[in-house]
Amino acid sequence: MCCSIKTKWVLGYGLSIRNFFAAIFVTALGGTPGVAQQLDSIPGVTLGLLYEAEFQPALAIQPFSGRLGGEAIASEVQQIVARDLRYSDRFEVIDSLPRALVGDAVDYQLWDQLGAVWLLSAVLEGAGEGFVLILELHDIVYGEIHSRGRFPVPDDLSKDFRMAVHLASDAIIEWIYEEAGMAASR
């Protein structure tokens, strides 16, 4: 009896889990053909499927810029961040933006007209052996900077490069939802 542990969970009406799944399996295979074939439909009863999507705020991502050597990989970092935010299923990501929308100052009215709720801008700066990713998250509705952060990013040839960018993506989700994202999880 050392390798066998028997447990029995009870669902309402005294059914064990095993019996419950057995009943479902038999029913799925047509275990009650008489009832299913006799009643084609029940008068006054209709079945339907209702799918309600949750609101996903639009998050626009300005093209990342680079300084002091960061220009070469700024677009790669932007692609990783955009993919992480898109896969989080929490945002409608707008990342194919023309350079004409990028300026020194953020035009909150313009971004509001484009339907953005959040705007992410970033600069990737060279710093010794690696880089520093400077992120700014703008709240378009209130017309202000919501959060700022600096994230160390190793050289793009390092095995930790992508993980460092994933950590920055997770921080963006945490700034908005106050719970960390999952891009850096393995």
N, C-alpha and C positions, 0 to 999 in steps of 0.2 A: 504494500500500500504506500510505499515511499514515493512513487512517481505518479500517483493518481490522486487528484483532489477533486472530490465531487462537490459542486455547489448547485444550489437550486434557487433561482430567483423567481419570485412569484409576481405575476402581473395581476391586475384586478380579476375577480371571479375565479381565482385559484388556478389559473393557467401557468404552467412553467414556461420559461423561455423556449425550451425545446419543443414543447407541445404547441406553443403559439406559432413558431416558424413552420412546424410541420403542417398546421392547419392552413397557413398562408400558401405553402407549397402545393398542397393538395387542391386548394381552391384555384390556384393559378393554372394547374394542369387540367382543370375541368372536373374537379371532384364533386361538384354539384350540378351536373348537366340538366337535371329536370327543372330546377328553378330558373336557371339562366336561359334555357331554351323556351320555357313557357311564357315568361314575361319579356316581351320585346321592349316595352317602355311602361312606365307607371304614369298614368294621367296626372297632369298638374305638377310633375316633378321634372326639372331639367338640371343637368349638370353642366358646369362651365369652369373654365380656368381663367383666373384673373391674376395678371402679373403687374405688380406696381413697382416701378423702378424708384430707387431712392435718389433724391436730388444730389447731383454731383456738381460742385462749384467749378467754374471755368478757371483754370490756372494757366496763365500765359507765361511763356519762358522766352525772355529776350535772348538773342544770340550772345553766348558768353564771350567776353573779351579777354585778352591776355596781355601781360606786361612782363618785361624782364625775362623772356624766354618761354612764357606760358602761352604765347600765341599759337605755337605749333600743335598743342594738344587740347586747346580750349574747346574746339568743336567735338572732340571725342568725349571729353568730360560732360559736355552738354547732352550728348546723345545718351550716355549712361544715366544721367539724372532724369532726363525726360522719360526714358524707358521705365525706370524704377517708379516714377510717379504715375505713369500710365498703368503699370501692372498692379499698383496698389488698389486700383478700382475705387478710388476716393475722389478723383478729379476728372474733369473733361480737360485734357491737356491740349493747349494751343502752342505748338512749338515751331511751326513753319511760318515764321514772321519775316516780313521784308526788313532789310536794314534801315529803310527810311523811317520806321517807327522807333528806332533806337536813337536816343539823343543823350545829352548830358543830364537833363532833368526829366523826370517821369511826368508825362501829361496824363493825370488821373482821369480827366473828362474823356479823353480819347479812348483810353482803355475801358472805361465804363461803357462808352458807346459800342465798343467791340464785344461787349458781353463778358469781359473778364472780371472775376471777383478777386483774384490774387494775381500778382505779377512777381516773377522771380528774375532777378538780375544778378549777374556774377562776374567776377574778375578772377583770373587765374594768374598769380604772380610767381615768378621764379624766386626760390629761397634756398640758396646753398645747393644741397644734393637733391632737393625735391621742389615742391611747389606749395603755395598756400591758396586755397580756394576761399574767396570772400563772397559770401552770399548775402543778399538783401531780399527779404520777402515784403512786398508792398501790399497793403490792404487797400484795394481800389475803392471800395464802398466808403470807407472813412477818409480816404485820401492821405494816408500816412504810412510810414515804414512800420511794419508790425514786428519784425525781428531781423537781427543781423548775426552773422556768425563767421568765424574763421576756422578752416579745417585744414590740417596738414595733409598733403597728398604726396606720396613718394614719386620718384621718377616713373614714367610710364612703362619702363622695362622691368620694374620691380613686381614681384608676385603679389604684393600687398596693394598695388595701385587701384585695382577695381574695388577691393573691399573698402578702401578709404573713401572712394567716391560714393559707394553704397551707404556708408555711415552718414555722409552729408545729406543724401536723399532722405534717410530716415529722420534726420533732424528737422527737415522741412515739414514732414508729416507731423512730427511731435509739436512743432511750433503752432500748427493749425489745430490739430485735434487733441493735443495734450496726451497722446499715447504714441509710443515709438513705432516707426514703420518696421517692415520685415525684410527689406532688401538686403541687409547685412547678415541675416540669419542664414545658416547653412542647411 
